[in-house]
Amino acid sequence: MVVSVPTDYDWAKEVKEFEDTRAGVKGFVDSGVTKIPKFFVHPPEKLHDTAPKAVAVGPPLELPEIDFAGAEMGGERRQEVVEQIRSASMEWGFFRMVNHGVPVSTMDAMLAATKRFHEQPTEAKKDLYSGDATKKVRFTSNIPTREMDVACWRDILTCVYSDDTLDSQVIPPVCRNEVQEYMKYMIKLRETMSELLSEALGLSSDYLSNLECLKSEALAMLYYPACPEPNLTMGNARHSDTTFITVLLQDHTIGGLQILHQNQWVDVPPVHGTLIANIGDLMQMTTNDKFKSVEHRVLAQPIGPRLSVACFFLPNSKRIAKPFGPIKELLSENEPPIYREFLCHEYIVFYKTNYGLVKSALPHYKL
């Protein structure tokens, strides 16, 4: 993603000055800036359609909403919920969940903890600031490492759970209890969703669980400060997720999330007490395009902060080293494999290396 800037602009110098503060985007806002740094400015062609396109005919498009009540094993609505998940995963790649089993109090506490962490003084959180993606817990902005790449207007605290575990002592005390409590429910919800997604594919309920493709998590606590020039940047640029599935919690006051559906940007307004599920690239590849990974983005806002918490589900440490490919039970003479076998790590590295340079990483793995 390349931006046209003056030839005398020293990109590396400005990025280094930003990184050296270890204060993130919020630090800029707190300093009273009225102009955003050039490395946050996205090219006009990436911004010209920041408003959703109008639907020519019929009512506005709305994200499917699925009520999980009665979806437990043997529940009276299980088959209905499975059918709804199948339809949403094939046609939208996104759906809103209600009665999902996560208490509203736990969700509200998680958002409050996200705000509390990010609104600490810089001194209290700067030791966690790091560009080292191997760290289990780190605070960062999304500053790119390639010359002239563009940043997005947000800060992130990431907590990585390998095989469902993370030493609680490395989680900042200001949000430790809330993260631990929220993750207990995320793991429980993951098991339910794994069963329902398996059945939606016409497989046994334990198929995806046995595949061990949703056994590690990265919890991203996102903070989008108010932006003085929201027409020049993005909260999160257009992308699809690398995951098998992502579960997103949005605060219920400030929107900005949009998904690309039928070549239109569709708003996904926050609804208190609900969660958003979206299919990731790894799920699309293993389901041989039956379930769709959909591009989405977050608009920068003149008000803030916008808060959200994303839980990214990935394979466990043993499975991540083994080849993935289309699930054999989903293939036939009429539906041959679309993708070659690949290593999960190989895919993630390719995705990150080419982020912003290619529209999608999926074509690289097609046969």
N, C-alpha and C positions, 0 to 999 in steps of 0.2 A: 504494500500500500504506500504509494509515493505521493508526497505533497510538493507542490511548486512553492518554493520559498526563495528569498533573495540569495544570490550566490555567495554573499559574504556571511551568511548565517552559519554559526558554529553549532551544529546540532549536538555533537558530542559534549561540548562545553556546557550547554544549557541542561542537557540530561544529567550530567555529572553534578552540577550545582543542585539540581532537584534531589537527586539520590543522596547527596551528602547531608541534606537536612534531616533525612530519615523521618520526615514528618508527614509524608504522603500528600495526597491532593487536599485533604482537610487543612494541612499546614498552610497551603497556598491561600485557601479561603480565609483562614484565621488572620493571615497577614494583611488582609484587606485589598487584595488584587482586584482590579476591574477589567484587566485584559488577561486572557489565558496564554500560557507559553506556546510558542509556535509548534512544539512537538505534540501538542494536543489537537492541533487544527487539522481536520479531515478535509480531503479534496472535495470540491463542490459536487462532483459526480456521485460521491458517496452520501451526500447530504440532501440533494435536491428533492428527494421524495420522502422527507421526514414526516410528512403527514400521510396517514393511510389513504390509499386511493379509494374513491367512492365506488360502491357496488352499483353496477349499471341497472340491474333489475332485482326487485325483491328487497326484503329487510336486510339490515346490516348483518354480516357474518358474526356468529358467536361461537366461542369455544364450547365443545361438548362438555357437559357436566355429568359425572357419574356418582351416584349415591351408593356407597359401599354397605349400607345397612342390609343385613340378611345375606351377605356374600360369603360368610364363613363356610367351611366345609360342611355340606349337608344343609346349608341355609336355604330358605325358601326362594330367595332371589338370586342364588349363585349363578345359574345359567343365564339369567337376564343380564347380570353384571358382566359375565364373560363375553356375551355378545356385544355389549356396549363397548367394552375395552377393545375387542377385535375391530369393530367399526372405526373407533376413534384412532387406533394405532395405525390402521391401514390408510385412512383418509386424511387425518390431521397430524398425527405424530405427537399431539398434545391433548391433554384433557384435564379438567378441573375435578378434584375429588372432594366429596363431602362425606360425613360420617365415616372417616378414614381411621378412627381409633386414636388419634393424637389429641389429647385434651387441649382445648383452646387456651387454658391457663399456661400450659407448657409452651405453646407456640408464642403467646404474648411475652412470656418470660425470656424466650430465646431471642426475640427481636429487641427486647429491652436490653439484654446482655450485649447484643451486637452494637447497639447505640452507645452503651456504657463503655465498652472497650475502645471504640473509635474516638469517643469524645474525651478520653483521658488526655492530660497534658502530654506533649511529645516525649518528655523525659521518662514518662511511665511506660511507654511502649516502644521506644526507638531501639532498644536492645533486641527486639524481635524482628526488626526490619531487615529483610534479606532477599536477595535475588536467587538464593540457592534453593532450587526446587526439590532437593533431596531432604530438606529439613521437614520434620514431622509437623511442626507448628511454626508458622512464619507470618509476619505482617508485611505487606507490600502494596505498591500500586502496580499497574500492569505496564511498567515502562519497558519498551522494546529494546532489544540489544542490537538490531540491525540498523545501520546508518540510514537515517531519514524515514524509518518506520514511524507510525503514529500511535500515540497513547490514547487511552480512554479515561473518562473523568470519573474515577472511582478508586477506593481503597479496599483491601481485602485482608481478612485474617483467615488463614487456612489451617485446618486441623486434619491430618491424614491418619485414618484408622486402617492399619494393615491386618487383614483377617479379623476384622471387627474389634481390634484392640489398639489402645493408645495409652501410654503412661499418663495418668491424670495429672501428675506433677508438672508436666511440661505445658499444660494448658494454663493460660493466664488466670490467676485467682479471681479477677474481676468478672469472669464469665465461666469459670470452671464447672460449677454445679449445674448451670443451665445447659451447657454443652453436653455434659454426661447424661443428664435427664432426657434431653431431646434425642440424643443418639440411641438411647434404649428404645424409644418409640420408632425411630427411623429403621432400626434393624428389624423390629417386629413388623412394621408396615412393609418392608422389603420382602419378608417371607410371604406375606399375603399376596403382594403384587406378583412375586415370582410364580406362585401357584396359578393365579388368574391369567397371567400372560402365557404361561405354558398351555393352559387349557384353551386359551384364545387361539393358539397356534394349532390346536388339534392334537396336542401331545399330552402325556401323563402330567398330573399336577406337580410332580417333583422333578420334571425334566430339567428346567433351568437351574434349579437348586443343585442337582447332581452334576450339572455342567460347571458349577462353581464359578459362574461368570458375574455374580453379584455379591461377592463376599468381602470386598474391601470398599471403604468409603473415603471420600474427601469432602469435608464440610467447609464450605466457603461462606464466611460472614461478610457480606458486602455492604459498603457504605458509599452512597452517591451524594456528595455535597451539592448544595445549590451552586449552579454554574453562572458566572456573570455574562458569558457569551454562549448560551446553549445552542445557538444556530450554527456554531462553528465546530462542534465536537460531538462525540457520542458517549453515553454512559457505558455502553458495550456495543462494539461493532457487530455487524452482520456475521453470524457464524452458526454452525451446528455443533452439538456436543460430541466429544469423543466417547462418551460413556455407553454402557448398556441402557441405563435409564437414569434420569435425573428427577429428583423431587425438590420443588421450589416452594419456599414460604415467602410471601410478599407482605410488607406492611400494608395496612388497609387505608392509607391516606393519600399516598402519592403513586401514581401509575407510571407508565413509560415503557412497559414490556410490550413488544409486538412480535407476532409470528408471521411468516410468509406462507399464505394459503391461497391457492389458485391465482398465484402471481399478484396477490394483493397483500399489503401490510394490514394485519388485523390486530386491533388493540386487545390486550388481555388485562382488563382492569382488575385490581386487587379486590377480593371479597373476604371479609373477616371470617376466620375459622376454616377456610378452605386451603387446600394444597394443590399445586400444579404438578402434573407428571409429564415428562417428555421423553420420547424415544431418542436414543443416541445412535451415532454412526455404527458402533460395534453391534448393536441390536439389529440395525438394518442389514448389515452384511451377513450376520449369522442366520437371519430369517430369510435370506435370499430376496430381499426387497419386499417381503410381505408387510413388514412394519416399517414405517417411514421416519427417518431422522429429518427434522425440519429446521430450516434456518430461522433464527430469531435475533432480536437486538433490543437494546434499551436506549431510549432517547434521553439525552441530557435535559435537565429541567432547571428553570430559573428559581425554583423553590426547593427546599430540602431540609434535612436529608431524606433521601429515599433509602429504605433499608430492605434487604432481602437475605435469605439464607438458602443456599443451594447444597443439596446432598447428592454427590455424584457416585453412582454405584459401578464398581469395576471388579475384575476377577481377583481372586485371592493370590497370594504370593507364589504358590505352586503352579496354579493354572496359568498365570500370566506368562510363564516361560514355555508353554506348550502351544502348538499351532491352533489357530481358530480358522474356521471356514463355514460355509453354509451348512446348516443342520441337515444331515443326510436324510432324515425322515421327512423332510419337506421337499426333497428333490424327486423328480420323476423324468421319464422320457420327454414329457411335454414341458417340464419345468427344470431344465438343466441348471447347474450352478452358474451364477452370474459373477461370483467373486472367487479369486484364487485363495488358497490357504495363506495365512500370514501370522506373524507373532504380534501379540497385542502391543508389546513394547515398541516394535518396529513401526506399527501404525501410529502410536502416540507421538513418537519422535518425528515421523514424517509430517504429521498434522501440525505440530508446534513449529517445525522448521519452515513450513510453507504457509503458516497462518497469515492471512491477508494477501498472499500472492496468488492463491488459487481459490476458486469459488467453493470447491468442496474437495476433500481428500478421497472421497469414495471412488471416482473414476480411476485413480492410480492403482486400485486393487481389483479392477474388473478384468475378467478373462478376455 
